[in-house]
Amino acid sequence: MMLVLLLAVPLVGAGGLAVARGAWLGRLHGLVATLTLTASLAVTVTVYRARDVTALDGFLRADALSAWMVALIGLVAVLAALEAPRYVTTAVAPRFYALFHLFVFTMLLAVTTDDVGFMWVAIEGTTLASVFLVNFERTRASLEASYKYLLICSVGIAVAFLGTVLVYFANVQLFGDEEYALRWTTLLRLAPGLAPQVVQLAFVFLVVGYGTKAGVAPMHTWLPDAHSEAPAPVSALMSGVLLAVGVYAILRFKPVVDLAAGPAFTSRILLGLGLLSMAVAALFLWAPTNFKRMLAYSSVEHVGIACVGLGFGGPWGIAGALLHIANHALAKSTLFLLAGRIRAAYGSADITAVRGLLHPLPRTGGAFLAAMVALMGLPPFGLFTSEVLIFGAGFAKGAIVEAALGLVLLLVAFGGLLRSTQAMLYGVPTGPAPAAASGAWPVAPVTLALLLLILTGVAWPPGLGDALEQLAAIVGP
Amino acid sequence: MTAATSLLSFAGLVVTLAIVWRQSWPGRLRLFAFQSLLLAVLAATLGVLAGRPRLVLLGLVFLVIKVVVIPRVLYRIGSGMPVRPVAPGKSSGITLLVAGVLIVVAYAVMLPLRTVTALPTAGAIPLAFAMALIGLFLCVTGRDALGHILGFLVFENGIFGLALLATYGLPGIVEAGVFLDVLIIVLIMEGVVGQVRREHESIDEPKLRELRG
């Protein structure tokens, strides 16, 4: 029931926003976002207190992993929703808000359905809902970005479909027609008997397919364009949680494949792709011209880090990876929102156009600096902790070479980010002074996100450790 | 059953190769519609031979969407374009050679499936997968937006064929999702391509190179 409510809020809200007009629009938008967050947190608390929640005869099901994602989606959606009114004019607002909440709905659906076939439909839905949002400014560049996004992600998702078909094939082969053959719980139950070669082949397709959505190199090529051209709230949602939904889909299949074919196979693939993503991103981070693109490449890097953690495996590696996904979601969505304000103030997203950011925009600039420090993985922020967990798991497992290589790539990316941030924050302003900064209250949500990051960094709130343990048990070994 | 499904899949693959070979847009579009027709017949045949009426219905839906609706939309997108791509492209010889290699690859990749199944349709699975691979190749190497879309649709057809042959159709809700997706993607593409054309006066891919690095 609770899950139905969680999904109904953004869906009904999207419908209402499509027809609402005038002053009601902004209020309704805020209300829907707030209710979504409330429902998300309610589901999360219930799941961590009382284990799994199911609805509609098991079709919807939230376990610890789903709840983790639901909470993230709810949080980032509210952060992004608060910024959205800055980017829409009244003429297009109904469409923007409606698509925004529809996008949130598809992501929530993807992480709460137990049917992996339907999860596929929902993830495809995320592309369809967000493609118009990417092209919302209707410039040449955003048009090209949305075209690339649609085409590459459609191909990717079709590959994931192929993987799903093969999983179903392996399943049906053994046990004949089962009504619930694509239910994740069924798959997990039958996994030990599935034909290993078929399941491995399926996993390759699934990783390539959902990896495209997750922004894993070398399938990441759509990501920098779409993330940099979309309006800031949409970039925040895409970078913060859409990529995480892609990783989530891979995570649903990982335990099935591990049970059928042993954990070494998935671990090797995820480790390899993770390191490749980190390498590709580290190189590009040394030569960015546009700060939104820089943030987009940094997302590729962090998805790579999460994959490396999943590849190392073990309770620490997996807990680290999932914590890292959450930390990254908070830090990156904050940064995209701030980048949107900086872009609006300077009228350009070029790094060279922004000099001495701290003087004209002390609040935005200060928050940007703090969030960049978090993103670079420095203490006291949470990304430091999750990176320590991940690479610690690597060394503990004995994968010395891979872990060391990962650390080197992390340093290279760190240097690149530091160089661009330094160029933006300090230096002598070249152009005319940007438009005056806005008031204090818009900084509040950003501050909240940063405080949460400090919490996951230095003082785990009660329950977080338990939650991560539950996650590791689901995704394990 | 084996003979019928293998024959239909083989015919589908031959049509795919013909799409690779043809240069004229209306010709390729007709070939695509024909390929979709073959797959619709495949679904219906499987439905009759395996005693699954749902597959016959699936074939009908497929017929409406991929043989009638989508080719019409694509025809509208393509109208007013030169029949053949203006830019000099790769020779058909090389692309056909690549397509041939992809068929071999498809057999190699699908080997694990054949070792575990006793389905009468097993022999045709690599043929459908080859169709998908060649479609992907067309999509990646397409010279303009139409080429990309056509490649994508051939790819989708191959995957649909594979799903039919390997599992006799997936649970209904998933199939509905697949059809809806393909339809929406093509409709969005129509909008996007329309806007590209208004702004660029052309949909040649080389002009879409603003975003790099």
Chai-1 contact restraints between the chains, C-beta under 6 A:
chainA,res_idxA,chainB,res_idxB,connection_type,confidence,min_distance_angstrom,max_distance_angstrom,comment,restraint_id
A,G117,B,P171,contact,1.0,0.0,6.0,A-B,restraint_1
A,G117,B,V174,contact,1.0,0.0,6.0,A-B,restraint_2
A,V121,B,G177,contact,1.0,0.0,6.0,A-B,restraint_3
A,E124,B,D181,contact,1.0,0.0,6.0,A-B,restraint_4
A,L128,B,I184,contact,1.0,0.0,6.0,A-B,restraint_5
A,A141,B,E210,contact,1.0,0.0,6.0,A-B,restraint_6
A,A141,B,L211,contact,1.0,0.0,6.0,A-B,restraint_7
A,L143,B,Q195,contact,1.0,0.0,6.0,A-B,restraint_8
A,E144,B,L208,contact,1.0,0.0,6.0,A-B,restraint_9
A,E144,B,E210,contact,1.0,0.0,6.0,A-B,restraint_10
A,E144,B,L211,contact,1.0,0.0,6.0,A-B,restraint_11
A,Y147,B,V192,contact,1.0,0.0,6.0,A-B,restraint_12
A,L151,B,H148,contact,1.0,0.0,6.0,A-B,restraint_13
A,S154,B,I185,contact,1.0,0.0,6.0,A-B,restraint_14
A,A158,B,E156,contact,1.0,0.0,6.0,A-B,restraint_15
A,A158,B,I159,contact,1.0,0.0,6.0,A-B,restraint_16
A,L162,B,I159,contact,1.0,0.0,6.0,A-B,restraint_17
A,V165,B,A163,contact,1.0,0.0,6.0,A-B,restraint_18
A,Y168,B,T167,contact,1.0,0.0,6.0,A-B,restraint_19
A,F169,B,A166,contact,1.0,0.0,6.0,A-B,restraint_20
A,F169,B,T167,contact,1.0,0.0,6.0,A-B,restraint_21
A,V172,B,T167,contact,1.0,0.0,6.0,A-B,restraint_22
A,Q173,B,T117,contact,1.0,0.0,6.0,A-B,restraint_23
A,L182,B,P171,contact,1.0,0.0,6.0,A-B,restraint_24
A,A195,B,V116,contact,1.0,0.0,6.0,A-B,restraint_25
A,Q197,B,P112,contact,1.0,0.0,6.0,A-B,restraint_26
A,V198,B,P112,contact,1.0,0.0,6.0,A-B,restraint_27
A,V198,B,L113,contact,1.0,0.0,6.0,A-B,restraint_28
A,V198,B,V116,contact,1.0,0.0,6.0,A-B,restraint_29
A,L201,B,P112,contact,1.0,0.0,6.0,A-B,restraint_30
A,D225,B,L211,contact,1.0,0.0,6.0,A-B,restraint_31
